[in-house]
Amino acid sequence: MQITLKIKGKDKTFITDFISARMVRRTIEVSKGINFNDMAPEELDQMVGFIVELFSHQFTIDDVYDGLPSKELIPTMMNCINEVVGEMGEATAGDEKNE
């Protein structure tokens, strides 16, 4: 998973290739009940903090707010959630038994 932020006028790409089980729990925790179309500022801060945590604090909350284009904020948050949940889904896909 990757994110590109503009920092000091230059695009910088950050990559995370390890998603811990704790981040699956955290993803469920932060995404539960959030309406992306009607988000309070505190919920937005929580989601941006989640992104920072997901990428192991390679950048700050301010880096996200200042370096991510506004039109990419919500899609980036949704993509991060979907990436974590998607990996969990892939891991359990083989568990279903054909009857």
N, C-alpha and C positions, 0 to 999 in steps of 0.2 A: 504494500500500500504506500502511496506517496502523496505529498502535498507540496505545492510550489507557492512560496510567499515572496513578495517583493520586500527586501530588506536592504536599507541604505541604497535604494535605487537600482538594485540588481536582483534578478530572479534567483532564488535559492530553493533547490528541491531537497526535501527531507524524505527519507524512506524508513519504514519500519517493516521488518520481515518476520517479526515474532509477536504474536498476540497471545498473551498469557490467559489462563483460565480466569484469573482475577479480572481481566479486562472484559471478558464475556459477562461476568456478573455486573461489572460497572456499566456496561452498555445497556443491560436490561434495566438497571437502576435509573440511569439518566434519561432513557428514552421512554420509560413508562409514563403514559399520560400526557406527553408533550404534544401540543398541537403546533406544528411548524407554521401554520398560517396566523396564529394568534398567540405569539410567545411574549411573555413578560421579559423585561430586561434581565432580571435575575436568572430566569431559565436560559436565556441566551448566554449569559456568563457561564452558567453551569455546563452548557453544551460545548462552548469554546474551551473551557477548562478540561473537559473530557478529551477533546482533540489533542490538546497539549499533553495530557497524560498518556493517551494512546501512542503518541510518538515519543514517549520516554523523555519528555521535557527538553527536547532538542531546540525548542523555541518557546517563546512566552505567549501568554494570552494577548498582550499588546502587539506582538508580532503578527498574530492572526488578524486582529482587528485592523491593524494598519497596513498589512501586507497582502491581504486577500481581497480581490475585487468583490464589491458588494453583491453583485449578481451571482457570485460563486459561493457565498456563505452557506445558505440553506442547502444547496446541492452537495456541498462538501460535507456538511454534518450528516446528511442522509446517506451519502456514500460511505462514510466511516462506519456508521451503524450497520449498514447493509453488508459491508466487508466482514465485520466481526461476526454478525449473525449468520452470514453466508458460509463462513468457514465452519461454524458450529454445525450448520445444516449438512455440509458436505461430509463431516466426520460421522454423522449419525445416519446418513443415507443408506449405508450398507446394513444397518441394524433391522430394517424392515424385512419381515419374512413373507415370502410369496405363498399364498394359500391356494 
